[in-house]
């Protein structure tokens, strides 16, 4: 009796996508920098006052339009303080604060995914280096790292979003942390903008949201530092 061997094709594991080369990352980063720089230059030449008047003419749709325009301006590195003050001046304290927060979220989403496209994994790719250690620290800290970076005035709002897109921090923690960290300043500067536009409407109660926002910001940063010291004491390097 002759034994017959039947060749069975071996089951191969699905191929993992090849990691993006460093050269390709640099090309994408250069393209992104040119696009952002070009849009920033265009934004500097726009008649923002006339645009603001045209948006206000939209009536109930004005906050949505301002949030979208504000998000785009934040994405091209226009300072968030100026955007939030403008929201308060144009729409009042309450509506301005909500609109400024919406603009921040729009910019956070746009810059994060743009950074993902340009250089996802760029920090982790430098295994063994300082950038890889930074990426690991950001990933371990998660939400608290996003809160700390967003609270501290380290760089323009949009630039931080691009940078986070290159890390391994998941989008849910990034977006939640960015939203939470943006609330106090959105309220505070919108109130100030509204007060500048309408000085007669300023009263002690108008300053309450700004004081609450400042207290909340200080409390979160203080608690984060206290937790970091406790963990450092329990786990010395």
C-alpha positions, 0 to 999 in steps of 0.5 A, spaced: 500 500 500 502 506 497 502 512 502 500 518 499 502 525 501 497 530 500 500 537 500 496 542 504 498 549 503 500 552 510 496 557 513 500 564 513 499 569 518 496 576 515 502 580 513 502 587 517 503 593 513 510 595 512 512 601 517 512 608 514 519 610 512 523 615 516 524 619 509 516 618 507 514 621 514 519 627 513 516 628 506 509 628 509 511 633 514 514 637 509 507 637 505 503 639 511 508 644 514 507 648 507 499 647 507 499 650 514 504 655 512 500 657 506 493 657 510 496 661 515 499 666 511 492 667 507 488 667 514 493 673 516 491 677 509 483 676 510 479 681 512 476 678 519 472 684 521 468 684 515 468 676 515 465 677 522 460 681 520 458 677 514 457 671 519 453 674 524 448 676 519 447 668 518 443 669 525 442 663 528 447 659 524 452 664 526 455 660 532 456 654 527 459 658 522 464 661 527 466 655 530 468 652 524 472 658 522 475 658 529 477 651 528 480 652 521 484 658 524 486 654 530 489 649 525 493 654 522 496 656 529 492 662 530 492 663 537 487 660 541 486 666 546 484 671 540 479 666 537 476 665 544 476 673 545 473 674 539 467 669 540 465 672 546 465 679 543 461 677 537 456 672 541 456 674 548 459 670 554 455 664 554 454 662 547 461 665 545 464 660 550 460 654 547 462 656 540 470 657 542 469 650 545 466 647 539 472 651 535 477 647 540 474 641 539 474 641 531 481 644 531 483 638 536 480 633 531 483 636 525 490 637 527 490 630 530 488 626 524 493 631 520 499 629 524 497 622 524 497 622 516 504 626 516 508 622 521 504 616 525 509 612 530 514 617 528 516 618 536 516 610 537 520 609 531 526 612 534 526 606 539 531 607 544 532 614 544 529 620 547 523 621 543 521 613 544 521 614 551 517 621 551 512 617 547 512 611 552 511 617 557 505 620 554 502 613 552 503 611 560 500 617 562 494 617 557 489 622 559 493 626 565 499 627 560 494 630 555 491 635 560 498 637 563 500 639 556 494 642 554 494 646 561 501 649 560 502 654 555 508 650 551 506 651 544 500 654 540 494 650 540 494 647 533 501 645 534 500 641 540 494 637 536 499 636 530 504 633 535 500 628 539 498 625 532 505 623 531 504 619 538 501 612 540 496 616 545 489 613 543 484 618 540 479 617 545 484 620 551 487 625 547 480 628 545 477 627 552 483 631 555 483 636 550 476 638 551 476 638 558 482 642 558 479 647 554 473 648 558 476 653 563 480 658 558 474 658 553 469 660 559 474 665 562 476 668 555 469 669 552 467 672 558 473 677 558 471 678 550 464 679 552 466 684 557 470 688 552 465 688 547 459 691 552 463 694 558 456 696 561 454 689 562 460 687 566 458 686 573 461 681 579 457 675 576 460 676 569 467 674 572 464 668 576 465 663 570 472 666 569 474 665 576 471 658 576 475 656 570 481 659 573 480 655 580 478 649 576 485 649 572 489 650 578 486 645 582 487 640 576 494 642 575 496 641 583 492 635 583 496 632 577 503 634 580 501 631 587 499 624 584 506 625 580 510 626 586 507 620 590 508 615 584 515 618 583 516 616 591 513 609 590 517 608 584 524 611 584 528 610 578 
